[in-house]
Amino acid sequence: MEEMWLARDRDGKLHLFIDNAAPKKTIDGTWAASGYFPTIIEIPRVYFPQIREYYEKPTKVELIIPHE
């Protein structure tokens, strides 16, 4: 099952990674997928201000769909 992570690059870009493996931070401060068939979605920079570029690990997220 694929999991999801949020990560912010050094330049402030925020990405949602959907993959079976967590993304890895590169030497230049960007994040790169580490799985075989990732889905990477760029999210507007203003969302999730609590996700900082200096984090050394991506933030794992979970999608919750409430029952009505």
GULUM-950203 format. One line per field, with one value per residue: y, z, x of N, C-alpha, C, O in turn; residue in three letters. Coordinates in Angstrom, 3 decimals, padded with zeros to 6 digits. Atoms other than C-alpha are relative to their C-alpha. Example, Ala and Ser with C-alpha at 12.3 -4.5 7.8 and 13.67 -1.06 7.14 Angstrom:
nc2	(-001.190;-001.190)
nc3	(000.000;-000.060)
nc1	(000.890;-000.820)
cac2	(-004.500;-001.060)
cac3	(007.800;007.140)
cac1	(012.300;013.670)
cc2	(001.200;001.090)
cc3	(000.000;000.730)
cc1	(000.900;-000.770)
oc2	(001.181;002.198)
oc3	(000.665;000.899)
oc1	(001.936;-000.261)
res	(ALA;SER)
//
This chain:
nc2	(-001.185;-001.229;-000.943;-001.388;-000.868;-001.387;-000.475;-001.325;-000.203;-001.177;-001.199;-000.234;000.806;001.062;001.136;001.188;001.207;001.199;001.028;001.080;-000.290;-001.417;-000.743;-000.272;-001.355;-000.009;-000.916;-001.387;-000.452;000.398;001.352;000.881;001.254;001.129;001.206;000.236;-000.705;-000.976;-001.124;-001.181;-001.106;-001.254;-000.649;-001.416;-000.232;-000.551;001.068;000.725;-000.770;000.712;000.855;-000.881;000.500;000.529;001.341;001.026;001.123;-000.444;000.152;000.984;-000.472;001.015;-000.510;000.548;-000.322;000.244;000.668;-000.913)
nc3	(000.000;000.087;-001.093;000.434;-000.776;000.397;-000.181;000.576;000.500;-000.488;000.636;-000.492;000.681;-000.824;000.832;-000.577;000.633;-000.196;000.427;-000.972;-000.780;-000.353;000.806;-000.617;000.197;000.770;-000.475;000.322;-000.775;000.589;-000.352;001.161;-000.262;-000.076;000.490;001.444;000.736;-000.922;000.422;-000.697;000.242;-000.603;-000.736;-000.196;-001.113;-001.187;-000.770;-000.973;-000.371;-001.046;000.647;000.207;000.944;-000.675;-000.539;000.574;000.422;000.489;-000.950;000.479;-000.125;000.161;000.510;-000.764;000.579;-001.063;000.366;-000.158)
nc1	(000.842;-000.782;000.117;-000.121;-000.886;-000.183;-001.366;-000.231;-001.358;-000.712;000.554;001.353;001.013;000.563;000.397;000.616;-000.519;000.811;-000.940;-000.161;-001.207;-000.124;-000.971;-001.307;-000.493;-001.240;-001.040;000.343;001.148;001.279;000.434;000.122;000.702;-000.922;000.665;-000.047;001.048;000.580;000.822;-000.490;000.918;-000.447;001.084;-000.339;-000.926;000.659;000.619;-000.821;-001.193;-000.733;-001.000;-001.152;-001.006;-001.186;000.254;-000.870;000.838;001.295;001.096;000.958;001.373;001.026;001.264;001.120;001.293;000.979;001.248;001.138)
cac2	(000.000;003.432;006.049;009.859;012.399;016.194;017.804;021.379;022.121;024.700;027.138;026.831;024.510;022.063;018.579;015.685;012.361;009.308;006.252;003.005;004.516;007.812;010.520;011.355;014.797;015.543;017.475;020.602;020.750;019.298;016.125;013.179;010.157;006.885;004.399;003.086;004.745;007.805;010.417;013.850;016.771;020.345;022.133;025.932;027.244;028.907;025.587;023.729;026.479;024.130;021.991;023.620;023.319;022.509;019.258;016.322;013.842;014.154;014.475;011.409;012.285;010.312;010.946;010.507;010.394;010.862;008.690;010.592)
cac3	(000.000;-000.876;001.779;001.656;002.803;002.726;002.269;001.613;-000.531;000.397;-002.076;-000.303;-002.743;-000.997;-002.433;-001.612;-002.364;-002.849;-002.970;-001.248;000.115;001.877;-000.194;000.511;000.982;-001.545;-000.986;-002.657;-000.265;-002.542;-001.979;-004.373;-004.572;-003.668;-005.007;-008.511;-009.539;-007.355;-007.687;-006.822;-006.474;-005.968;-003.409;-003.143;-000.794;001.568;002.662;005.683;006.966;009.821;007.308;007.330;004.754;007.357;008.394;007.866;007.426;005.413;007.323;006.938;006.332;006.344;004.369;006.536;004.939;007.593;007.521;006.977)
cac1	(000.000;001.281;001.863;001.960;004.542;004.811;008.215;009.333;012.381;015.006;013.397;010.017;008.240;005.937;005.393;003.118;004.797;002.589;004.795;005.684;008.925;009.629;011.339;014.978;016.519;019.256;022.470;021.053;018.049;015.401;013.422;013.467;011.196;012.845;010.274;009.692;006.416;005.865;003.171;004.504;002.100;003.261;001.082;000.825;003.515;001.023;-000.474;000.919;003.239;004.192;006.150;009.612;012.379;014.987;013.287;015.603;012.739;009.531;006.261;004.069;000.406;-002.801;-005.974;-009.069;-012.495;-015.205;-018.283;-021.499)
cc2	(001.249;000.914;001.404;000.781;001.408;000.379;001.336;000.129;001.257;001.293;000.265;-000.805;-001.158;-001.106;-001.069;-001.181;-001.153;-001.143;-001.090;000.179;001.502;000.701;000.270;001.438;-000.064;001.023;001.462;000.498;-000.286;-001.424;-000.799;-001.283;-001.144;-001.310;-000.091;000.813;001.028;000.948;001.174;001.176;001.241;000.705;001.470;000.217;000.451;-001.074;-000.666;000.765;-000.686;-000.968;000.910;-000.642;-000.620;-001.361;-001.018;-001.227;000.553;-000.244;-000.964;000.523;-001.143;000.673;-000.689;000.495;-000.312;-000.701;000.975;-000.752)
cc3	(000.000;001.180;-000.537;000.961;-000.561;000.275;-000.721;-000.388;000.606;-000.592;000.380;-000.678;000.899;-000.911;000.843;-000.797;000.341;-000.577;001.061;000.852;000.250;-000.915;000.798;-000.300;-000.715;000.578;-000.240;000.696;-000.615;000.442;-001.271;000.422;000.019;-000.460;-001.517;-000.794;000.890;-000.694;000.838;-000.400;000.674;000.588;000.163;001.299;001.287;000.867;000.917;000.373;001.095;-000.568;-000.408;-000.931;000.694;000.644;-000.712;-000.470;-000.544;001.069;-000.589;000.261;-000.284;-000.480;000.767;-000.634;001.064;-000.548;000.226;000.482)
cc1	(000.887;-000.299;000.208;000.889;-000.050;001.445;000.160;001.468;000.609;-000.568;-001.454;-001.085;-000.433;-000.513;-000.671;000.521;-000.932;000.808;000.054;001.251;000.076;000.999;001.270;000.403;001.338;000.970;-000.370;-001.273;-001.348;-000.326;-000.206;-000.709;001.004;-000.623;000.061;-001.009;-000.682;-000.974;000.470;-000.886;000.564;-001.215;000.378;000.773;-000.682;-000.657;001.023;001.275;000.819;001.037;001.159;001.022;001.199;-000.244;000.882;-000.775;-001.311;-001.067;-001.022;-001.411;-000.963;-001.276;-001.111;-001.294;-001.054;-001.241;-001.142;-001.209)
oc2	(001.318;000.920;001.577;000.590;001.596;-000.007;001.531;-000.131;002.072;002.329;001.200;-000.788;-001.814;-000.839;-001.304;-001.240;-001.400;-001.226;-000.943;-000.624;002.300;000.103;000.211;001.950;-000.833;001.800;002.329;001.602;000.188;-002.132;-000.274;-001.812;-001.112;-002.343;000.716;001.316;000.863;001.172;001.103;001.491;001.227;000.848;001.780;-000.388;000.200;-000.820;-000.745;000.259;-000.352;-001.430;001.751;-001.866;-001.414;-001.913;-000.977;-002.042;001.594;-001.065;-000.699;001.027;-002.150;001.703;-001.917;001.699;-001.477;-000.506;001.697;-000.157)
oc3	(000.707;001.720;-001.700;002.177;-001.768;001.297;-001.820;000.413;001.208;000.072;-000.143;-000.223;001.542;-001.876;001.995;-002.014;001.512;-001.788;002.143;001.749;-000.600;-001.303;002.027;-001.388;-000.324;001.462;000.563;000.405;-000.119;000.981;-002.271;001.510;-000.691;-000.466;-002.175;-001.868;001.239;-001.903;002.066;-001.582;001.869;-000.077;000.373;002.327;002.377;002.033;000.584;000.174;001.289;000.167;-001.294;-001.007;000.087;001.273;-001.933;-001.230;-000.083;001.967;-001.641;001.347;-000.895;000.066;000.788;-000.765;001.407;-001.698;001.222;000.676)
oc1	(001.892;-001.406;000.574;000.851;-000.209;002.011;-000.358;002.366;-000.090;-000.564;-002.061;-002.229;000.387;-001.229;-000.304;000.345;-001.223;001.015;-000.513;001.505;-000.320;002.003;001.272;000.137;002.218;000.611;-000.026;-001.734;-002.369;000.525;-000.696;-000.481;002.009;000.046;000.718;-000.680;-001.851;-000.899;000.494;-001.019;000.859;-002.241;001.550;000.469;-000.168;-000.961;002.206;002.380;001.987;001.910;001.004;001.132;001.918;000.658;001.035;-000.252;-001.779;-000.884;-001.604;-001.697;-000.606;-001.671;-001.192;-001.514;-001.253;-001.635;-001.169;-002.269)
res	(MET;GLU;GLU;MET;TRP;LEU;ALA;ARG;ASP;ARG;ASP;GLY;LYS;LEU;HIS;LEU;PHE;ILE;ASP;ASN;ALA;ALA;PRO;LYS;LYS;THR;ILE;ASP;GLY;THR;TRP;ALA;ALA;SER;GLY;TYR;PHE;PRO;THR;ILE;ILE;GLU;ILE;PRO;ARG;VAL;TYR;PHE;PRO;GLN;ILE;ARG;GLU;TYR;TYR;GLU;LYS;PRO;THR;LYS;VAL;GLU;LEU;ILE;ILE;PRO;HIS;GLU)
//
